[in-house]
Amino acid sequence: MFQEHTREVLHQVDAKKNLTPHGDLTEKVDLLTLVKKKRNSVFPPEYEVMSLTLGDLIPAFAGFSEFEETTLIKDYKHTGLISGRAGIRGGVDMASAGVSAGALRHRETSSVDINAKTANLSKMREICLGQKINHVHMPTLRKGEVLGFVDKIVFNTNDVPLRGRTEVDGSCEARWNIMNFSLKAKMKDNSSYTVPAGHIYGYRFNEIKFKEEEDVEFTCRSHIEYVGGKAEEQRLSPPSPIRLVEKALEPETFEPDDSTEETLETLQQVRDELLMTETVLQPLAHLPRVTRFTLFQSLSALSEDRDALTLLKKKLDQWRAGEPLEQPQSWSVCSVLHLLSGFATPPLQIGPRTTDLTLEAVYLLVSAMDKLPEHVTLLIAKYRPDTLRGLNQLVSSLMENGQAHLSESLPAALQDGGQLHWLAVFLCSSDESLREPSEQTIVAGDEPGVLLLALCVAVRGLSMLRQ
């Protein structure tokens, strides 16, 4: 409910989608907080809020307070209602799909003012001239990562009580299931809590642009090793030359950046991305049969534990970057890493290695599974083999024809009245359903096009392992 509230607010104040949503009450973010942005080849970028600020990186910004505050919305109040009723009337019905009996979901917020606070970038540009980076606090950036800081925040000025009610009677297979939940039988749920004043709903990421200024070269004659928990100085023979490139900030860092990320708003865009992923996933189909089966079983088990799945994605990313891996506590994550150790090596060598392609394929599949809502990944992995083949048939149709269509040849679970009919309907999305803003889109936490791409990649990858 809180995630939905966050996106509802941003939907009202950020029509151009310049802001990054921040739907975490426990993670602190404020103006000048440092943020890592990781660009992905397929899915939208990911952001990692750090515990450092721009003042840690450049001491001249410590205590900076040149901010401008404005009111975006006064007395904002939202009442949301999603209801489901039986029947599909061609294409994808934005309100419901395959609903027997009824489903009702109601959300309501009290009145609240939404403000924005923005850093004075012109003043920051003046301060940065001639300033050097404090290398002690310079975060390590992997390939594809850039560093930035928060130059604008959107927040509430007073406490916001949230109230929600969900009622389901019968079997609900509405299209918004893929966005949030799948329900069956009777259920009634009432929930409420308060978002404290000053919560950050979203922030604007401003990439830091570095310039290299001067080389400093010195000779290192010893280094520190920790032996038995104690620091001991070890002599180097011969001494090792060290070259350090000092960095400063480019003044262009403090130019306003209102660019937006490219979105997937048409089936053609989704299809183009999907066709590119097909080559990346192909090594999965060429693994030994026993390995494919074991990897499928391991990923199916991980689909029941979102934290473990996210941890596996992180470990695979470290592996791809050639970083040393610490033994994770999750047994299921360890099992996948151990299985891959016989077929993939960290890409440290110059030039491509065929075994590294397996690592890239698994990373893409795990990324897609992690992008989908938990229950969707679980249903894809745990359902009957013929159901996965039916879903794969729809994905193939989308790739070959530009749009998938329901057919009588699909297995019973995907037919009208089947438990996974709503998944089949979502795979048959149209351009209109990908573009049209709706309550369902806001609930999703991602654009419909991104979810559709993630679903297609997950279905293709798991199908290759299960064939």
N, C-alpha and C positions, 0 to 999 in steps of 0.2 A: 504493500500500500504506500509506503514512504517513497519507493522508487518511482511509482506512478505519479505521486504528488510532485516530485522533483521535476519530472519531464513535462507535466502539465504546466507548471510555472514557466519553464524555459520555452515551451511552445508559444506562450503568450508574449514573452519579452524578447525572444531571439528568433525572429522569423527567418533570418538569413543563416542561422545555425553557425554563428561565429564562436559560440561558447562551448566549452567541454562540460558535460553534466558531471555533477559531484553528488552522488546519491549515497554517501557514507557518513553516518552521524559520528563515527568513532575516529575517522581520519581527518586531521586538522589541515586546513589549507587557508592561506591568507595572501594578501598582496605581497609580492616579491618572493614568495615561496618558489624554490627551484623545482622543476618538473622535468622528467625524462619523457621524451616522445619516441616511440618505436614505430617506424614505418614498416608496414607489412606489404608484401607483394600482392596479396589478394584481398584481405579484409581491412577494414578501417584501422588507422593507427591506434596504439594503446598508450595510455599515459600512466606514469608512476610518480605520485607525489612524494617528494623527498622531505627529510627533516631539516634540510638546510635552507638558507635564504640567500638572496643576492648579496646581502651584507656580509655573509660568511665568505663568499667568493671574492668580493671587492669591499674591503672594510669601509671605504668612503660612503657606501650606501647603508651602513649600519645606522639605524635611527632615522632613516629617510621618512618624511611625513608629508610630502607634497602630493596630497590626494584630493580628488574632487568627488563629492557625493551628490547624486541626483535621485529623485523619486521616479521610478518607472511606472508603477501601478499603485493607485490608492484604493484601499478597501476591496482588494481582490478576494473573491469568494468563488469556490468551484463546487458544483454538484454534478457528479458523473453517474450515469446509469447505463449498464449494458444488459440487454435481455436477449434471450434466445427463444426462437419458435421454429417449428418444423419446416422443412422444405428447402430445396435449392432451386433457384429460378434461372439456371444457366450461369456459366462462368463461376466467379467467386462472389458469394453474397457477403458483404462486409459485416452484416449483423449476425448472421447465423448460417450454419451448414450442418445438416444431419442432426437436428435436435428433436428428440422425442420427449414429450412432457415439456417442462419449462425450467428456465434458469434466469436468475436475477442477481445483478451485482450492483451495489450502490455505494458511492463514495461521496463524502462531504467534508468541506473545510470551513472554518470560521473566517471572518473578514481579516485581511492582513495587508500591510503595505509592503511592496517589493522595491528595494532600492538597489542602485549600482554605485560602486566606488571604483574610480579609475586613477591610476598613477599618472603624474605629470611627466610625460615622456620627454618633453623639451627640456625640463629641468634635469632629468636624469642624463640626457645627452651631454649637458654641460659638465656634470659631475664626473662622467666617465673618462673625459679627455685626459690622457697621460697616466691613467690608472692601470696597474698590473694585476694579473690574476693571482690569488693566493692558492698556490698549487697544493697546499695541504688539504684544502677542502674541495679540490676539483674532482668531481665524480668520474669514475671510469665509464667510458661510453663504448658499447659494443657496436659492431657493424650494423648500420641501419638506425642507430639511435642518435638523437640530437638533444641538446640541453636547452632549456628555456626557463622563463620565470612567469609568474602570474602578474599581469598588469591591469586586470579588471576582474571584479567579483560582483555577483548578484546575490542578494541575501534578503531575509525577512527582518523587519524591524521590531516585531513583537511575536510572542508565542503563538503557535498555530495548532490548535486541537484538530486531529484527524479522526474521522469516524468512518467505519466501513461495515457493510453488511453483505453477506453472500448467502443466497438461498438456492438450492437445487432440488428439484423433485423429478425423479426419473433419470434418464440418460442424456447427458449433454455432450455433444461432439461439435461444439461451435467453432468457427474459424479462429476465434480468439484463444482457443485452447493452446495453439502453438505459441501464442504470445505469453500465456501465463499458467494455465492449469488444465487438467483433464479431470472431469468429475463424473461420477456415476452414483445412482441411488439417491437417497435423501440426505441433505446436509444443510445445516444452518450455522452460520458463523458471524459473530459480531466482534469487532475489534476497534480499539481507539487508543490513541496516545498523542502526546504533544511534541511538536518540533520546537525546540527552544529558539528564542530570538537570536539573530546573528548567524543562523546557519547558512553556509554557502551552498547555493543551488547549482551554480556553475561558475566557471572562470575562463578568462581568455588567455591562451598560451602564446607567449611571445618568444620566438626562437632567438637564442644568443648567438651572435655571429662573431667568431674569433678572428684575430689577425696575429700572425707570428711576427715578433718584433726583432729579437736578437738571440744569438746563440751564446750559451755559457758552457764552457767545457772544463771539466776538472777530472782528476784521477782518483778513483776509489781504491783504497788499499786494504779495506776490511769490510765485513758485513756482519750483521747480528743474526745469530741462530738461537733458537730456544731449545735447550737441552734439559729434559726433566723439569720443565716449567720455569727454568732460569735462563735469563738472557746472557749469552756468551759471545764475545767478539772473536770472529774467525778471520785470520789474515788471508788475503788473496795473493796468489802467486801464479802468474805475474799480476801486478795491479791492473785493474780494469778501467779504461777510459770511459767517462760518462759525458754525454752531451745533452744539455737541457735547452729546449726552445721556450723562451718566455712568451706568454700570451697576453694580449690585451683585447678589449672589446672594440669591435667596429662600431662607429657612430650609427650605422644603419640599423643596429640592434634596436634603437629607440624610435624607429619609425612606426606609426600605427599599422597594425596588420589585421585587416578584416577579411582575409582570404578564407574560403570555406573548403572543406574536404570534398573531393568528388564523390557523389552519391550514385547508387544504383537505382535509377528511376524507371528504366525500361527493361523489358525482357531481352532486348538485343544486348544491352550492357551486361546483364547477368549471363547470357549465353556466351558472350565473348570471354568473360572472365573464366567461365566454366570450361571452355575449350582449352584455355591455357593451363588450367589445373590438371587436365587429363594426362598430359605428358609427364607432369611431376608425379602423379599417382601411379603411373604404369609399373615402376619397379615392384610394387606390392603384388602384382599379378604374376611376377616371375620368381617370387620366393618359393622355396621348397614347400610342398603341400603341407607337411607336418608343421612347418614354421608358420605358414599362413593360418592354420587352424589354431595354433597356440596363441598367436598374436591376437586373433579375433576374440578368443576366450578371455584373454587378459584385458583387452580394451572394453569388452562387454562388462566385466567385473568393475572396471574403473568408471563406467557410466553410472554406477550406483553411488559414487562418491565424488562429488564435484570438486572438493578440495584436493583430492588425490589426482584427479584429471588435470587440474590447473597446475599442480606441482610437477606432473610429468611434462607438461608443455614447457614449463620453465627450465627443467633439467635438459630437455632436448635442445632448447635454444642455447643453453650454455655449452652443450656438446658441439653444436654446429659452429659456435664461435671458437672452439678449441680450448675452452677453459677447463681446468680440472674439476671433476665432479665429486662432491661429498656424498657419502652414502645416505640416501634419504631414509627416513624412519618408516615410510609406507612400504609394506611388503609388495603390494600390487605394482607400485611404481618401480621398485627394484627388479621385479620379474620382467617387466618390459625392457628395461635398460640392459639387463643381463642377456635377454634374448637377442637384442639388437647388436650386442657387442661382437657377435660372430659374423655380422653382415655389414656393419658400418664402422668407419673410423672417423675421428674428428678431422675436418678438412684443414689440416695444418700444412700438408704438402703443396708444393706449387703445381698447378694443373689439376684438372678434374680426375676423380677416381670413381669408378662405377659403383663401388660399395657405398660411397657417400650419398648417392642418389636415393638409396633406401632410407637413410636418415631424413632426407628432405621430404620424402613421401610420407613417412610416419608423422613427421612434424606437421605437415599440412593437414593430415587427417585428424590428428589430435586437436589442432587449432580449430577446425570446423566443429568438432564435437563439443569443444569448450565454449564456442560461440552460441550454440543452441541452448534453449532452456533445458534444465536437467531432465525432466520427464520425457522430452522428445528423444534425446539420445538414448535413454534407457529403452524406450519402446522400439526404436529402430534395431537396436542390438539384440534385444531379448525375444522379439516376436518370431514366428515360424519362418523358415527359409523361403517359402513361397511368397510371403508378404514382402520380404526384402527384395526378392526378384521382381515383384510387381512395382514396388517403388522405383527400382532401378530402371524398369521399362519406361516409366513416366519421365525419369531424368534423361534417358536416351532419346525419348521423343522430343523433349525440350531442346536438346543439343542438335538433333538432326533437322527438326522442323521449325524451330523458333518458338514453339508453344506446345505444351503437353495437353492432352485431352483424355477425359475418362473413357474407358471402354469396358465392354462386357467380359473381356478376357482377364481382367484383374481378379485376384483372389478375393474371397468373400469378405475378409477383414477390411478391404479397401473399397468395397462396393457400398452403395447407398444403404445405410442402416448398420454397416460394419463398424467395429470399434475404432478403426484407423481411417475411416472415410475422410475425416477432416484433413489428414495429412495429404491424402491424394488430391483433395480439392485445392489445398495450398500450392501443391506442385503445378496445378493447372491455372496459376494466377495469370491475370492479364495486365497490360500496361496501366490500365485505369486503377486496378487494385494496388499496384505498386506505388502509384503517385498520390492517391487520394489520402489526405490526412484524416485520421479517425481516432476514436477512443482506443481502438485495438492497437493502432500503431504506437500510441503513447505508452500503453501497457507493456509493449514488447521490450522496450529498452534498447531497441535497434531498429533501423529502417527495415521495412518489409523485404526490400531487395537484398539486403545483407543476410537476413534470415533465410531467404530462399536459396541464395548461393551457398550458405553454410550447410543447409539441409541437403542440397544436391551433392556437395563434396563429401559429406559424411556418408550418404547412401552409396556413392560410387566407390569410395575407399573400402567401406565395410563389405560391399559386394565382391570386390576383387579378393579380399581375404577369405570370403566364404565360398567362393566358386569351386 
